[in-house]
Amino acid sequence: MRALVCKQYGSPDDLVVEDLPDPVPGPGQLIVDVAAAGINFPDVLLIGGKYQIKNPLPFVPGREAAGVVAGVGDGVDTFKPGDRVIALPETGAFAEKCLVDATLVTPMPDTMDYAQAAGFTITYGTSYHALKQSAGLEPGETVLVLGAAGGVGITAVEIAKAMGARVIAAASSEDKLEFARSAGADETINYTETSLRSAVRDRVGKGVNVIYDPVGGKLAEEALRALAWHGRYLVVGFASGEIPRFPANLALLKEASIIGVWWGTWAQKNPERQAQNMHELAELVEAGKLEPRVTGSYTLDDFSRAFRAITERRVLGKVVFRMN
Ligand SMILES: NC(=O)c1ccc[n+]([C@@H]2O[C@H](COP(=O)([O-])OP(=O)(O)OC[C@H]3O[C@@H](n4cnc5c(N)ncnc54)[C@H](OP(=O)(O)O)[C@@H]3O)[C@@H](O)[C@H]2O)c1
């Protein structure tokens, strides 16, 4: 099988496409013929050796795929060859075939195509968990989403809207803000042109109830200052490359909560609540309230261009690899 291989930590440009032996499923595992694999910002961190978890080298990156079950190992009775599935392997999705524990596989909803299914779980799973469990978002509250046109950002816009919130989308360009409006954002702020704090004040005098921040860096403190009394600030990621530091008095003055979100680990520790979240998300897709937005697909050979779209901050929504 053809696969994208990381042999040294560094830039995604250092990856290589290689022919590797087809994987063989062990007990409790299955093999998926990958039709599409979702590309996420954390893949860039993992390839760079900068993620929370370091993968031993060499490895095939990629943590979410959609495709067809090609074979099952001993003891697997939940899936059979031919089933269309979503797989969430620890690594290995950027390949024609992917080996995965059966417990990390779910049926693929009929409402999605392979590209949408491949890019669904991590982004929507993260944003739903963040807004539902971490923030306890209530209908009628106001949510400010930073990086609102990116992979997780656009899903936060959609989900917050579906949960009955007023959504302010903030991003770095007009086309990104237009994209966020198409996903349901009520209002938008271009944070490269205007002060985030005063733009929020103009729109919501008392401040916003929830901030969803996958960007970090210099925006973070400005955003925190725009929180309302008892506001919740969700620390989702640091796509800017800079981990922010907050003056603690800002939390005291608003009785605000700064809440860390690490969906992958939460999902592992809470499999039943995660399954319930995914069930509710699938219902929202079926009801037409969520529309997974895949705006780019690449072949494995085109990996450099695919990752540059992410590192050069150009992606709208989701990009995926498509296998032949
Ligand atoms: N906590 C969790 O469980 C969890 C789960 C998934 C992802 N994440 C994290 O969330 C963050 C976003 O992931 P993603 O997959 O949504 O990424 P993405 O699609 O690349 O979006 C990131 C957004 O961040 C903004 N940005 C600002 N500076 C940037 C820079 N130097 N390079 C790239 N983007 C920059 C961009 O928006 P503007 O141009 O509009 O500023 C971009 O749209 C990452 O840090 C990722 O590790 C966390």
The ligand as an SDF file (V2000), in Angstrom:
LIG
                    3D

 48 52  0  0  0  0  0  0  0  0999 V2000
   -8.1810   20.9490   22.2380 N   0  0  0  0  0  0  0  0  0  0  0  0
   -8.5210   20.0010   21.3980 C   0  0  0  0  0  0  0  0  0  0  0  0
   -9.0750   18.9610   21.7630 O   0  0  0  0  0  0  0  0  0  0  0  0
   -8.2240   20.2410   19.9410 C   0  0  0  0  0  0  0  0  0  0  0  0
   -8.7690   19.4310   18.9250 C   0  0  0  0  0  0  0  0  0  0  0  0
   -8.4890   19.7570   17.5850 C   0  0  0  0  0  0  0  0  0  0  0  0
   -7.6730   20.8490   17.3010 C   0  0  0  0  0  0  0  0  0  0  0  0
   -7.1330   21.5620   18.3170 N   0  0  0  0  0  0  0  0  0  0  0  0
   -6.2590   22.7150   18.0800 C   0  0  0  0  0  0  0  0  0  0  0  0
   -7.0150   23.7610   17.5120 O   0  0  0  0  0  0  0  0  0  0  0  0
   -6.1830   24.5750   16.7060 C   0  0  0  0  0  0  0  0  0  0  0  0
   -6.8130   24.7420   15.3430 C   0  0  0  0  0  0  0  0  0  0  0  0
   -6.8910   23.4760   14.6730 O   0  0  0  0  0  0  0  0  0  0  0  0
   -7.5900   23.3680   13.2370 P   0  0  0  0  0  0  0  0  0  0  0  0
   -7.4490   21.9820   12.7790 O   0  0  0  0  0  0  0  0  0  0  0  0
   -8.9140   23.9890   13.3080 O   0  0  0  0  0  0  0  0  0  0  0  0
   -6.6080   24.3230   12.3980 O   0  0  0  0  0  0  0  0  0  0  0  0
   -6.8920   25.2210   11.0910 P   0  0  0  0  0  0  0  0  0  0  0  0
   -8.0080   24.6440   10.3050 O   0  0  0  0  0  0  0  0  0  0  0  0
   -5.5690   25.3900   10.4490 O   0  0  0  0  0  0  0  0  0  0  0  0
   -7.3980   26.6140   11.7060 O   0  0  0  0  0  0  0  0  0  0  0  0
   -6.5730   27.3790   12.5380 C   0  0  0  0  0  0  0  0  0  0  0  0
   -6.9710   28.8510   12.4370 C   0  0  0  0  0  0  0  0  0  0  0  0
   -6.0710   29.5550   13.2900 O   0  0  0  0  0  0  0  0  0  0  0  0
   -5.7940   30.8290   12.7340 C   0  0  0  0  0  0  0  0  0  0  0  0
   -4.3430   31.1060   12.7520 N   0  0  0  0  0  0  0  0  0  0  0  0
   -3.7590   32.1640   13.3390 C   0  0  0  0  0  0  0  0  0  0  0  0
   -2.4420   32.1290   13.1910 N   0  0  0  0  0  0  0  0  0  0  0  0
   -2.1580   31.0260   12.4750 C   0  0  0  0  0  0  0  0  0  0  0  0
   -0.9500   30.4490   11.9880 C   0  0  0  0  0  0  0  0  0  0  0  0
    0.2390   31.0230   12.2260 N   0  0  0  0  0  0  0  0  0  0  0  0
   -1.0270   29.3030   11.2720 N   0  0  0  0  0  0  0  0  0  0  0  0
   -2.1900   28.7090   11.0460 C   0  0  0  0  0  0  0  0  0  0  0  0
   -3.3980   29.2040   11.4880 N   0  0  0  0  0  0  0  0  0  0  0  0
   -3.3660   30.3460   12.1980 C   0  0  0  0  0  0  0  0  0  0  0  0
   -6.3390   30.8440   11.3040 C   0  0  0  0  0  0  0  0  0  0  0  0
   -7.4520   31.7200   11.3110 O   0  0  0  0  0  0  0  0  0  0  0  0
   -7.2760   33.2800   10.9810 P   0  0  0  0  0  0  0  0  0  0  0  0
   -6.4280   33.3910    9.7430 O   0  0  0  0  0  0  0  0  0  0  0  0
   -8.6630   33.7130   10.7550 O   0  0  0  0  0  0  0  0  0  0  0  0
   -6.6280   33.8700   12.1930 O   0  0  0  0  0  0  0  0  0  0  0  0
   -6.8210   29.4180   11.0560 C   0  0  0  0  0  0  0  0  0  0  0  0
   -8.0370   29.3910   10.3460 O   0  0  0  0  0  0  0  0  0  0  0  0
   -4.8120   23.8960   16.6620 C   0  0  0  0  0  0  0  0  0  0  0  0
   -3.9610   24.5060   17.5940 O   0  0  0  0  0  0  0  0  0  0  0  0
   -5.1340   22.4690   17.0920 C   0  0  0  0  0  0  0  0  0  0  0  0
   -4.0200   21.8350   17.6800 O   0  0  0  0  0  0  0  0  0  0  0  0
   -7.4020   21.2950   19.6140 C   0  0  0  0  0  0  0  0  0  0  0  0
  1  2  1  0
  2  3  2  0
  2  4  1  0
  4  5  1  0
  4 48  2  0
  5  6  2  0
  6  7  1  0
  7  8  2  0
  8  9  1  0
  8 48  1  0
  9 10  1  0
  9 46  1  0
 10 11  1  0
 11 12  1  0
 11 44  1  0
 12 13  1  0
 13 14  1  0
 14 15  2  0
 14 16  1  0
 14 17  1  0
 17 18  1  0
 18 19  2  0
 18 20  1  0
 18 21  1  0
 21 22  1  0
 22 23  1  0
 23 24  1  0
 23 42  1  0
 24 25  1  0
 25 26  1  0
 25 36  1  0
 26 27  1  0
 26 35  1  0
 27 28  2  0
 28 29  1  0
 29 30  1  0
 29 35  2  0
 30 31  1  0
 30 32  2  0
 32 33  1  0
 33 34  2  0
 34 35  1  0
 36 37  1  0
 36 42  1  0
 37 38  1  0
 38 39  2  0
 38 40  1  0
 38 41  1  0
 42 43  1  0
 44 45  1  0
 44 46  1  0
 46 47  1  0
M  CHG  2   8   1  16  -1
M  END
$$$$
